[in-house]
Amino acid sequence: MKKKVYISLVIIALVGGLGYAATQAFFTARETATGSTFTVGTLDLSVNDDKDVIEPFIVAGIGASGNISGGKEWTVKNIGTLPGRLFFSLADLTNLENGCNKPEKQFEPECEADNFGELGSVITANVSVNGTPYVSSTLETANEGVFGSTWRDQPHVVIPAGGSATVRMEWNTPQTDYDNSIQSDSLTFTTHFDLEQLIN
């Protein structure tokens, strides 16, 4: 009986040893790649070849020739390494009264009591990108957000790395579309160009 138990234990030990040996018998090979890196791309833009300061444009002497018209063009470049979606918006859109003379008072009797100018209500700004119209709105203070929100609703303007887009603002108000209520009025605004990383 002891002999059978001993033989059984030897068989179990041999089977266990063979099982262990079988798990160690796979062929293996290894190659090593060194120098793996993660590099973050860049997203940066320049407007009219200056990435720090955008020169403002000043329109003076409005009304001297009857029609109020003109335009301004910006070249927006993606100087980063990643493609980006371009956004355009206005901020700080302010219409000022700047006094109230006698001819203005005939059209706007309360002009002395209010500080809000009417110039923006008679000027419609049309903004295009690469020749395609994108936004059209008057320059009334209340319409400041229209430029950004309308632009966002349009098809994406994508500028690839190293590429550029041309943004143009034009305005044209014939002399029949305004009266003395805009005398001495002025308006100011800030233009914003934003480049946002394009995510698939």
C-alpha positions as CSV (number, residue, x, y, z in Angstrom):
1,M,0.0,0.0,0.0
2,K,2.8,2.4,0.9
3,K,4.5,1.5,-2.4
4,K,1.4,2.5,-4.4
5,V,1.1,5.8,-2.6
6,Y,4.8,6.5,-3.2
7,I,4.4,5.7,-6.9
8,S,1.3,7.9,-7.1
9,L,3.2,10.8,-5.5
10,V,6.1,10.4,-8.0
11,I,3.6,10.4,-10.9
12,I,1.9,13.5,-9.6
13,A,5.3,15.2,-9.2
14,L,6.3,14.2,-12.7
15,V,3.1,15.5,-14.3
16,G,3.3,18.7,-12.3
17,G,6.9,19.2,-13.5
18,L,6.0,18.5,-17.1
19,G,3.1,21.1,-16.8
20,Y,5.5,23.7,-15.5
21,A,8.1,22.9,-18.2
22,A,5.3,23.2,-20.9
23,T,4.4,26.7,-19.8
24,Q,8.1,27.7,-20.1
25,A,8.6,26.3,-23.6
26,F,7.2,29.1,-25.8
27,F,9.5,30.8,-28.2
28,T,10.1,34.5,-27.5
29,A,11.8,37.4,-29.2
30,R,12.1,41.1,-28.3
31,E,13.0,44.3,-30.1
32,T,13.4,47.5,-28.2
33,A,12.5,51.0,-29.5
34,T,14.2,53.8,-27.6
35,G,13.7,57.6,-27.8
36,S,9.8,57.7,-27.9
37,T,8.5,61.2,-27.3
38,F,5.3,63.2,-27.0
39,T,5.4,66.6,-28.7
40,V,2.7,69.2,-28.2
41,G,1.8,71.2,-31.4
42,T,1.4,74.9,-31.5
43,L,-1.5,77.1,-32.4
44,D,-0.7,80.8,-33.0
45,L,-1.9,83.5,-35.4
46,S,-0.7,86.8,-36.8
47,V,-2.9,89.5,-38.3
48,N,-1.3,91.6,-41.0
49,D,2.0,90.1,-40.1
50,D,2.0,91.2,-36.5
51,K,1.0,88.7,-33.8
52,D,1.1,91.1,-30.9
53,V,-0.6,94.4,-32.0
54,I,-3.3,95.0,-34.5
55,E,-3.3,98.6,-35.8
56,P,-6.8,100.2,-35.4
57,F,-8.4,101.9,-38.3
58,I,-9.9,105.4,-38.0
59,V,-12.6,106.8,-40.2
60,A,-12.9,110.6,-39.8
61,G,-14.8,113.3,-41.6
62,I,-17.9,111.2,-42.2
63,G,-20.5,113.1,-44.2
64,A,-18.0,115.2,-46.1
65,S,-18.8,113.4,-49.4
66,G,-22.4,112.4,-48.7
67,N,-22.0,108.6,-48.8
68,I,-20.5,106.8,-45.8
69,S,-18.4,104.1,-47.4
70,G,-15.2,102.3,-47.0
71,G,-13.5,99.0,-46.1
72,K,-10.7,97.4,-44.1
73,E,-8.9,94.1,-44.8
74,W,-6.9,91.8,-42.6
75,T,-4.7,88.9,-43.5
76,V,-4.9,86.3,-40.8
77,K,-2.1,83.7,-40.8
78,N,-1.8,80.5,-38.8
79,I,1.8,80.5,-37.7
80,G,1.5,77.4,-35.6
81,T,1.9,73.7,-36.4
82,L,-1.8,72.7,-36.1
83,P,-4.8,73.5,-38.2
84,G,-7.3,75.9,-36.5
85,R,-10.8,77.2,-36.9
86,L,-11.0,81.0,-37.3
87,F,-13.5,83.1,-35.4
88,F,-14.2,86.9,-35.8
89,S,-16.1,89.0,-33.3
90,L,-16.5,92.6,-32.1
91,A,-16.2,93.9,-28.6
92,D,-16.6,97.2,-26.8
93,L,-19.0,98.5,-29.5
94,T,-19.9,102.0,-28.3
95,N,-22.0,104.7,-30.0
96,L,-21.5,108.2,-28.5
97,E,-23.6,111.3,-28.9
98,N,-20.7,113.8,-28.5
99,G,-22.9,116.9,-28.0
100,C,-26.0,118.2,-29.6
101,N,-26.0,121.2,-32.0
102,K,-29.0,123.0,-33.3
103,P,-29.5,121.1,-36.6
104,E,-29.2,117.8,-34.7
105,K,-31.7,119.0,-32.1
106,Q,-34.3,119.6,-34.9
107,F,-34.2,115.8,-35.6
108,E,-33.6,114.6,-32.1
109,P,-35.0,117.1,-29.6
110,E,-33.8,115.0,-26.6
111,C,-30.2,114.7,-27.8
112,E,-28.8,116.8,-25.0
113,A,-30.2,114.4,-22.4
114,D,-28.8,111.2,-23.9
115,N,-25.3,110.0,-24.4
116,F,-26.1,107.3,-27.0
117,G,-25.2,108.2,-30.6
118,E,-27.2,107.1,-33.7
119,L,-24.3,106.7,-36.1
120,G,-24.2,102.9,-35.7
121,S,-27.8,102.5,-36.6
122,V,-27.2,103.9,-40.1
123,I,-24.0,102.0,-40.9
124,T,-24.2,98.3,-41.9
125,A,-20.9,96.4,-41.7
126,N,-20.5,93.5,-44.1
127,V,-17.8,91.0,-43.1
128,S,-16.5,88.4,-45.6
129,V,-13.8,85.8,-45.5
130,N,-11.9,84.9,-48.7
131,G,-14.6,86.7,-50.6
132,T,-17.5,84.8,-49.1
133,P,-20.0,86.9,-47.1
134,Y,-20.3,85.8,-43.5
135,V,-21.8,88.5,-41.3
136,S,-24.0,91.6,-42.0
137,S,-25.3,93.9,-39.3
138,T,-25.6,97.5,-38.3
139,L,-23.1,98.8,-35.8
140,E,-25.6,99.6,-33.1
141,T,-24.3,98.9,-29.7
142,A,-27.0,96.3,-29.1
143,N,-25.7,94.3,-32.1
144,E,-22.2,93.8,-30.8
145,G,-22.7,90.1,-30.2
146,V,-24.4,89.5,-33.6
147,F,-21.0,89.4,-35.4
148,G,-19.5,86.6,-33.2
149,S,-22.7,84.5,-33.0
150,T,-23.5,84.7,-36.7
151,W,-19.9,83.8,-37.6
152,R,-20.1,80.7,-35.4
153,D,-23.2,79.6,-37.2
154,Q,-21.5,79.7,-40.6
155,P,-19.5,76.9,-42.1
156,H,-16.1,76.5,-40.4
157,V,-13.3,78.7,-41.6
158,V,-10.3,76.4,-41.3
159,I,-6.7,77.7,-41.6
160,P,-4.1,75.0,-42.0
161,A,-0.7,75.3,-40.4
162,G,1.2,77.9,-42.4
163,G,-2.0,79.0,-44.2
164,S,-3.9,82.3,-44.2
165,A,-7.4,83.8,-44.7
166,T,-8.5,87.2,-45.8
167,V,-11.1,88.9,-43.6
168,R,-12.7,92.1,-45.0
169,M,-15.2,94.5,-43.5
170,E,-17.0,96.9,-45.8
171,W,-19.7,99.5,-45.2
172,N,-21.7,101.7,-47.5
173,T,-24.5,104.1,-46.4
174,P,-25.9,106.4,-49.1
175,Q,-26.6,110.0,-48.1
176,T,-30.3,109.3,-48.4
177,D,-30.1,106.9,-45.4
178,Y,-29.2,109.3,-42.7
179,D,-30.0,112.8,-41.4
180,N,-28.8,115.5,-39.0
181,S,-29.4,113.2,-36.0
182,I,-25.9,111.6,-36.5
183,Q,-24.0,115.0,-36.5
184,S,-20.9,114.8,-34.2
185,D,-21.7,111.1,-33.4
186,S,-19.0,108.6,-33.2
187,L,-18.6,104.8,-32.7
188,T,-15.7,102.7,-31.6
189,F,-15.2,98.9,-31.4
190,T,-12.5,96.3,-30.9
191,T,-12.0,93.5,-33.5
192,H,-11.1,90.0,-32.2
193,F,-9.6,87.2,-34.3
194,D,-9.4,83.8,-32.5
195,L,-7.9,80.6,-33.8
196,E,-9.2,77.5,-32.1
197,Q,-7.7,74.0,-32.4
198,L,-9.6,71.9,-34.9
199,I,-10.8,68.7,-33.2
200,N,-11.9,65.8,-35.4
